[in-house]
Amino acid sequence: MITINLAEIPFDGMRLVGKTDRDIFDLPETERDARPAGPVHYDLHISEAGSGLMLAMGSLRVTFTLRCVACLEEFPHTIEWDDYAAEFDLPASGVLDLTERIREDLLLELPDYPHCDRDSDDPDRVCPAAGKFDGSAAAAGDGPSVWEALDRLPKPRE
């Protein structure tokens, strides 16, 4: 949980640095194509923004294990957000809970269709499925083209 007691925030704001002590993402077991691989690290400046709002600005970092949509292999994907900014309503309880908003913001940063050669933390990674489905293997002389297979289908009668 990422919470702060509003009474502890000085007039000029305060710095909040740390990491979550548990999995804040709570993704369902059926959704295992994206799993957090560690805690969320945060370095935020919390201040009052006026009009009943609090402002959190700073950086967030978390690593996920994703599954490639092409080869189905898992790979690490780190989200590093150095210019994070979010507004929060002043809670009546006097305790500001940043957890849910940060959770949602980070989940929205995950790629919709992760590819291990594009989204991996390893910039030199080559997807084992590269070229198998786009016809480039046939262009390299490594097998039949998907277009050739389509060309062999019977043509519809007019």
C-alpha positions in Angstrom: 0.0 0.0 0.0 1.2 3.5 -0.8 -0.5 5.7 1.8 0.3 8.9 3.6 -1.3 10.7 6.5 -2.3 14.2 5.3 -1.4 15.7 8.7 2.3 14.7 8.1 2.6 16.7 4.9 4.4 20.1 5.4 3.2 23.2 3.7 5.8 22.9 0.9 5.0 19.2 0.4 7.0 16.1 1.1 9.0 13.4 -0.6 7.7 9.8 -0.5 10.3 7.2 -1.4 10.0 3.4 -1.2 8.7 0.3 -2.7 5.5 -1.7 -2.2 5.7 -4.6 0.2 3.2 -6.8 -1.7 1.7 -7.3 -5.1 -0.7 -4.3 -5.6 -1.8 -5.5 -9.1 -3.9 -8.5 -7.9 -4.3 -9.8 -11.4 -6.6 -12.9 -11.8 -5.0 -16.3 -12.1 -6.6 -16.7 -15.5 -4.7 -13.6 -16.7 -1.1 -14.9 -16.5 0.2 -13.3 -19.7 1.3 -10.4 -17.5 2.7 -10.9 -14.0 4.5 -8.5 -11.7 8.1 -9.6 -11.2 8.8 -7.5 -8.2 7.6 -4.5 -6.2 6.7 -1.0 -7.4 9.5 1.4 -6.6 8.4 5.0 -6.2 10.0 8.4 -5.6 7.2 11.0 -5.4 6.8 14.6 -4.2 3.3 15.0 -2.6 1.9 18.5 -2.3 -1.4 20.3 -2.0 -2.6 21.6 -5.4 -5.5 23.7 -4.1 -9.2 23.3 -4.6 -9.3 20.1 -2.5 -6.7 18.3 -4.6 -3.3 16.7 -3.8 -0.6 16.3 -6.4 1.9 13.4 -6.7 4.8 13.9 -9.1 7.9 11.9 -9.5 9.0 8.5 -10.8 7.7 4.9 -10.8 9.4 1.7 -11.7 8.2 -1.9 -11.9 9.1 -5.0 -13.8 6.6 -7.4 -15.3 7.0 -10.9 -16.8 5.0 -10.8 -20.1 4.2 -13.5 -22.6 5.1 -12.9 -26.3 2.0 -13.1 -28.6 4.2 -14.5 -31.4 6.4 -17.2 -29.8 4.6 -17.5 -26.4 7.9 -17.3 -24.5 8.0 -15.1 -21.3 10.3 -12.1 -21.1 10.9 -9.2 -18.6 9.4 -5.8 -19.4 10.3 -2.9 -17.1 8.1 0.3 -16.9 10.2 3.3 -15.9 8.0 6.4 -15.6 10.2 9.4 -14.8 7.6 12.1 -15.2 4.7 10.6 -13.4 2.0 13.1 -12.3 -1.4 12.5 -10.8 -4.0 14.5 -8.9 -6.0 13.0 -6.0 -9.1 14.3 -4.2 -8.5 15.2 -0.6 -9.9 12.2 1.4 -12.3 12.9 4.3 -10.4 10.2 6.3 -7.2 12.2 6.4 -5.2 9.4 4.8 -4.3 9.6 1.1 -4.1 6.2 -0.6 -2.2 6.4 -3.9 -2.2 2.6 -4.4 -5.2 2.1 -6.7 -4.4 5.1 -9.0 -0.8 4.0 -9.4 -1.9 0.4 -10.0 -4.2 1.5 -12.8 -1.8 3.9 -14.4 1.0 1.3 -14.5 -1.4 -1.4 -15.9 -2.3 1.0 -18.7 1.4 1.3 -19.6 1.6 -2.4 -20.5 1.7 -3.2 -24.2 -1.6 -4.6 -25.5 0.1 -7.3 -27.7 3.6 -7.8 -26.2 6.4 -8.9 -28.6 9.6 -10.2 -27.0 11.8 -8.6 -29.6 10.2 -5.2 -29.3 9.1 -4.9 -25.6 11.8 -6.9 -23.8 14.3 -5.4 -21.5 16.9 -7.1 -23.7 17.3 -4.8 -26.7 19.2 -7.5 -28.7 16.5 -10.2 -28.3 15.3 -11.8 -31.4 11.9 -13.5 -31.3 12.1 -17.2 -32.1 8.9 -16.8 -34.2 10.4 -14.0 -36.2 9.6 -14.5 -39.9 7.5 -17.6 -39.4 4.2 -16.0 -40.0 4.9 -13.0 -42.2 6.3 -14.6 -45.3 9.9 -13.3 -44.7 11.1 -16.9 -44.2 10.0 -17.8 -47.7 11.7 -14.6 -49.1 14.9 -15.9 -47.4 14.4 -19.3 -49.0 13.5 -21.0 -45.7 10.1 -22.4 -46.7 6.9 -21.7 -48.5 5.3 -18.3 -48.4 1.9 -17.8 -46.8 1.0 -16.0 -49.9 1.9 -19.0 -52.0 -0.4 -21.1 -49.9 -3.2 -18.7 -50.5 -2.5 -18.6 -54.2 -3.0 -22.4 -54.3 -6.6 -22.2 -52.9 -9.4 -22.7 -55.5 -10.8 -19.5 -56.9 -14.5 -18.8 -56.2 -16.8 -19.3 -59.1 -18.4 -16.2 -60.5 
